[in-house]
Amino acid sequence: MQLFLDLHLTKDGTPGDSSSLISTTAVQKGVLAVPGVGFLPNGGVSSFVRVSFSLATEQDAELAFERLRECVLEARGEA
């Protein structure tokens, strides 16, 4: 299963950069996702990420989403 998620990284509605979030905060929390910029033909900034669950248990997926949520809240200054 794969999902494309818009992380809504900013409070003001600007896109935010999922690449920075994934390569720093998320990796430190043990979460790996593909930043949305990888799916833009001309590059740029994207608040989307792609997550895949091929071998993860339901509990592992739930933990990963909890950790990803923490990353987003930190990026917004809400944590």
Secondary structure, 3 states (H helix, E strand, C coil): CEEEEECCCCCCCCCCCHHHHHHHHHHHCCCCCEEHHHHCCCCCCCCEEEEECCCCCHHHHHHHHHHHHHHHHHHHCCC
